[in-house]
Amino acid sequence: MAEVTVVGGGVVGLTCALELARAGHEVRCVRDQPVAETVSAVAGGLWFPYHVEPRDRVVAWGAVALTRFADLASDPASGVMMREGLLVERGSADRWWTTSVPSWREASAAELPPGATGGVVATVPLVTMPVFLPWLEAQCVDAAVEFEQAHVSSLDDLEGDVVVVAAGLRSGALVDDDAGMPSRGQVALLENPGLTRWLIDDDHPDGLLYVLPHPGWVVCGGTDVSGSWDTEPDPQVHAAIVQRVRDAVPALAAARVIGPRVGLRPVAPEVSLTASDVGGRTVVTNHGHGGAGVTLSWGCAEEVVRLVEEAVRVSPSRPAVDPRAGS
Ligand SMILES: Cc1cc2nc3c(=O)[nH]c(=O)nc-3n(C[C@H](O)[C@H](O)[C@H](O)COP(=O)(O)OP(=O)(O)OC[C@H]3O[C@@H](n4cnc5c(N)ncnc54)[C@H](O)[C@@H]3O)c2cc1C
């Protein structure tokens, strides 16, 4: 058993903390924001590897997470559902992501919007983040994860045999890695008139378009603006998203608009998931998940547990207890 400090309490940090605690480690999770204020709380919650690399590892992590979410879908309290939907293709059909998906088929011509060249109909997890994140926190508490609300300026200030850096966009500052950058995502929430199928049409001529129907509301997108740190909703962008999704999905024409939301995707050339020795202690990184932090969460958490256990095996920081001692 190791003492592990996880920095970050979004979907990535919480899944790591939970998996480590369930594996028998003593886990503390330090975060400086309530979970409802994280980027994770803005996520549309669809299992889909959007704006993330490298593909070979993404496919493997995504497959693990898909299976875990599919199991959770039998528990309504988790906020996870399995939902069928359509990915529209315009031009080349880049279907690398389907490697992780057990249930998908070619879309029929009747299912495609004007201008589409093809499409994939798939059944994947759709995670209602305002339900899932508190559920995940509660699971952590049940697994004896200790929470601390604090800002971490330096990893040197933290206790533990191992530190896991899962601090989203701000991870780089803690591990001296400047490869990450934000990609601003603005979405519009509309009341759900009864939709259940999701839709992604990311090469739509009017701009990125997606419709993710949750119980009660629909997350409608969106934007993906690299390098922008602006977290204020833009009213013009909001109006354009609402118009775009209403044109694409007529059932939304009369749906009440709840309002805009903005989050900064933690984009990097590649997800950083490595273990290294920093001043005699193992630091495991788990950041740079771009538009796929939910999609990869459980898969990356499983790998974090493996890295932590390898590190502890290689250099046990505490003396092993000799069962004969004192006899
Ligand atoms: C509009 C939008 C839609 C999206 N839709 C999807 C989707 O449908 N599917 C999907 O898979 N992904 C989606 N994403 C991407 C997803 O939201 C992110 O990849 C994911 O939330 C990243 O999670 P995280 O836990 O790494 O970071 P965050 O959620 O940002 O959490 C970071 C945590 O680290 C803590 N922290 C940071 N720095 C410090 C510090 N110095 N000290 C202490 N604590 C610190 C914060 O308090 C917080 O708890 C979307 C993103 C956006 C913006």
The ligand as a Gaussian input file, in Angstrom:
#p B3LYP/6-31G(d) Opt

LIG

0 1
 C      -17.566000      22.553000     -23.987000
 C      -16.845000      21.265000     -23.647000
 C      -17.453000      20.056000     -23.938000
 C      -16.791000      18.859000     -23.655000
 N      -17.423000      17.686000     -23.941000
 C      -16.792000      16.518000     -23.664000
 C      -17.446000      15.284000     -23.948000
 O      -18.588000      15.240000     -24.423000
 N      -16.763000      14.129000     -23.680000
 C      -15.501000      14.135000     -23.145000
 O      -14.924000      13.078000     -22.936000
 N      -14.874000      15.306000     -22.861000
 C      -15.488000      16.483000     -23.109000
 N      -14.857000      17.665000     -22.823000
 C      -13.478000      17.639000     -22.311000
 C      -13.452000      17.401000     -20.816000
 O      -14.309000      18.324000     -20.192000
 C      -12.029000      17.549000     -20.276000
 O      -11.132000      16.750000     -21.019000
 C      -11.986000      17.094000     -18.815000
 O      -12.990000      17.752000     -18.084000
 C      -10.640000      17.332000     -18.182000
 O      -10.774000      16.889000     -16.852000
 P       -9.680000      17.169000     -15.751000
 O      -10.146000      16.461000     -14.522000
 O       -8.348000      16.850000     -16.305000
 O       -9.687000      18.757000     -15.549000
 P      -10.680000      19.731000     -14.770000
 O      -12.087000      19.283000     -14.871000
 O      -10.341000      21.088000     -15.277000
 O      -10.244000      19.620000     -13.264000
 C       -9.009000      20.136000     -12.826000
 C       -8.909000      19.925000     -11.325000
 O       -7.602000      20.272000     -10.905000
 C       -7.666000      21.168000      -9.814000
 N       -6.453000      21.990000      -9.846000
 C       -5.840000      22.530000     -10.932000
 N       -4.722000      23.172000     -10.563000
 C       -4.633000      23.032000      -9.223000
 C       -3.690000      23.472000      -8.246000
 N       -2.573000      24.152000      -8.594000
 N       -3.914000      23.176000      -6.942000
 C       -5.008000      22.455000      -6.575000
 N       -5.928000      22.014000      -7.471000
 C       -5.735000      22.293000      -8.770000
 C       -8.965000      21.923000      -9.999000
 O       -9.420000      22.446000      -8.778000
 C       -9.863000      20.792000     -10.528000
 O      -10.351000      20.056000      -9.437000
 C      -15.507000      18.879000     -23.068000
 C      -14.920000      20.105000     -22.746000
 C      -15.578000      21.283000     -23.017000
 C      -14.931000      22.569000     -22.654000

